[in-house]
Amino acid sequence: MQVRFIKESPDRYRLECARDDGSKTAASLEFRGYFKHDLMHFVIERTANLQDSFFGMVKAGKELTELSPKAIREAAAVFHAEIQITEIVVGALQGASKSEVDYEEACCKIQEYLTLMSLAEPAYLTPDFCERVVAEHRSLLGRWGQLRGGDCLEFSFP
């Protein structure tokens, strides 16, 4: 699947996903509320080779509109453990990307929270993994800052 983050304006971006079968899904989103979160999802899911989290679900045929926070609330959807775990890791590492972090401590805190939520610790969750995804996220944010309206970051999702 090809994933494109298109800069529409300083305040909006378009997320487009073109599946291998030729089908597509897209959404225009507010930059401030979603971009860094969606980009962290992509980096984590691709790096950990996750197939049952946000982008894996899109690849399998879900529409972006079905996975919006509003749609999920309204449907009272119950998701499997992988996407729940991924959401926790994304939130923690998205916050970590704003400052210098002790990745060993970050992993411990994520593990503690997963235990409180009765979720299993994913095998990929190591200090090295966390450091690599935060570094890539920061790098991609830097690249994003250089883009003009209409330009994009484009990736393949396994």
C-alpha positions as CSV (number, residue, x, y, z in Angstrom):
1,M,0.0,0.0,0.0
2,Q,1.2,3.5,-0.8
3,V,0.7,6.1,1.9
4,R,0.9,9.8,1.1
5,F,0.8,12.7,3.6
6,I,0.0,15.7,1.4
7,K,0.5,19.3,2.7
8,E,-2.7,21.1,1.7
9,S,-1.9,24.2,3.7
10,P,-0.1,25.1,7.0
11,D,-3.3,24.0,8.8
12,R,-4.4,21.0,6.8
13,Y,-3.1,17.8,5.3
14,R,-4.5,15.0,3.2
15,L,-3.9,11.4,4.1
16,E,-4.2,9.1,1.1
17,C,-3.8,5.4,1.0
18,A,-3.7,3.4,-2.3
19,R,-4.1,-0.3,-1.7
20,D,-2.4,-2.9,-3.8
21,D,-5.8,-3.9,-5.3
22,G,-6.2,-0.4,-6.7
23,S,-8.7,0.8,-4.2
24,K,-8.1,4.1,-2.3
25,T,-9.2,5.9,0.7
26,A,-8.4,9.5,1.7
27,A,-9.3,12.2,4.2
28,S,-8.5,15.9,4.6
29,L,-7.5,16.5,8.2
30,E,-6.6,19.2,10.6
31,F,-2.8,19.4,11.0
32,R,-2.8,20.3,14.7
33,G,-5.0,17.5,15.9
34,Y,-3.9,14.6,13.8
35,F,-0.7,14.9,11.8
36,K,2.0,14.1,14.3
37,H,-0.1,11.3,15.7
38,D,-0.8,9.7,12.3
39,L,2.8,10.0,11.3
40,M,3.9,8.3,14.6
41,H,1.4,5.5,13.9
42,F,2.9,5.0,10.5
43,V,6.5,5.0,11.7
44,I,5.8,2.5,14.6
45,E,3.6,0.2,12.5
46,R,6.0,0.1,9.6
47,T,9.1,-0.4,11.8
48,A,7.4,-3.1,13.9
49,N,5.8,-4.7,10.8
50,L,2.4,-4.5,12.4
51,Q,-0.6,-5.6,10.3
52,D,-3.5,-5.3,12.7
53,S,-3.2,-1.6,13.7
54,F,-4.4,1.5,12.0
55,F,-2.5,1.3,8.7
56,G,-2.8,-2.5,8.6
57,M,-6.6,-2.1,8.9
58,V,-6.6,0.4,6.1
59,K,-4.5,-1.9,4.0
60,A,-7.0,-4.7,4.7
61,G,-9.9,-2.5,3.4
62,K,-11.1,-0.2,6.1
63,E,-11.9,3.3,5.0
64,L,-10.2,6.2,6.8
65,T,-13.6,7.6,7.8
66,E,-14.4,4.3,9.6
67,L,-11.3,4.8,11.8
68,S,-11.8,8.4,12.8
69,P,-12.1,9.1,16.5
70,K,-15.7,10.2,16.0
71,A,-16.6,7.1,14.0
72,I,-15.1,4.8,16.6
73,R,-16.9,6.6,19.4
74,E,-20.2,6.4,17.6
75,A,-19.9,2.8,16.7
76,A,-18.7,1.9,20.2
77,A,-16.2,-0.3,18.3
78,V,-14.2,-2.8,20.2
79,F,-10.7,-3.4,18.7
80,H,-8.3,-6.2,19.1
81,A,-5.3,-6.0,21.4
82,E,-2.7,-5.0,18.8
83,I,-4.3,-1.7,17.9
84,Q,-5.0,-0.9,21.6
85,I,-1.3,-1.5,22.4
86,T,-0.2,0.5,19.4
87,E,-2.4,3.4,20.4
88,I,-0.7,3.4,23.8
89,V,2.8,3.2,22.4
90,V,2.0,5.9,19.8
91,G,0.7,8.3,22.5
92,A,3.7,7.7,24.7
93,L,6.3,8.1,22.0
94,Q,4.6,11.0,20.4
95,G,5.0,12.9,23.7
96,A,8.6,11.6,23.9
97,S,9.5,13.1,20.6
98,K,9.1,16.6,22.0
99,S,12.1,16.4,24.3
100,E,15.2,14.3,25.4
101,V,14.1,11.0,26.7
102,D,15.5,8.1,28.8
103,Y,14.2,5.3,26.5
104,E,14.7,2.7,29.1
105,E,12.4,4.6,31.5
106,A,9.9,5.3,28.7
107,C,9.7,1.5,28.0
108,C,9.2,0.8,31.6
109,K,6.4,3.3,31.9
110,I,4.7,2.0,28.8
111,Q,5.0,-1.6,30.1
112,E,3.5,-0.5,33.4
113,Y,0.5,1.1,31.7
114,L,0.0,-1.9,29.5
115,T,0.0,-4.2,32.6
116,L,-2.7,-1.9,34.2
117,M,-4.8,-2.2,31.0
118,S,-4.3,-6.0,31.0
119,L,-2.5,-5.9,27.7
120,A,0.6,-7.9,26.8
121,E,3.9,-6.2,26.3
122,P,4.8,-6.3,22.6
123,A,8.1,-8.0,21.7
124,Y,9.2,-5.0,19.7
125,L,9.1,-2.6,22.6
126,T,12.7,-2.0,23.5
127,P,14.7,1.1,24.3
128,D,16.4,0.8,20.9
129,F,13.1,0.5,19.0
130,C,11.7,3.6,20.9
131,E,14.8,5.6,20.1
132,R,14.8,4.6,16.4
133,V,11.1,5.5,15.9
134,V,11.4,8.8,17.7
135,A,14.4,9.7,15.6
136,E,12.6,8.8,12.4
137,H,9.5,10.7,13.5
138,R,11.6,13.8,14.2
139,S,13.4,13.5,10.9
140,L,10.1,13.2,9.0
141,L,8.7,16.2,10.8
142,G,11.7,18.2,9.7
143,R,11.1,17.0,6.1
144,W,7.5,18.0,6.4
145,G,8.5,21.5,7.5
146,Q,10.3,21.9,4.2
147,L,7.3,21.0,2.0
148,R,5.2,23.5,0.2
149,G,1.4,23.2,-0.4
150,G,0.7,20.3,-2.7
151,D,4.0,18.5,-1.8
152,C,3.9,15.2,0.0
153,L,5.8,12.6,2.0
154,E,5.1,9.2,0.3
155,F,5.9,5.7,1.7
156,S,5.2,2.1,1.1
157,F,3.5,0.2,3.9
158,P,4.4,-3.5,4.0
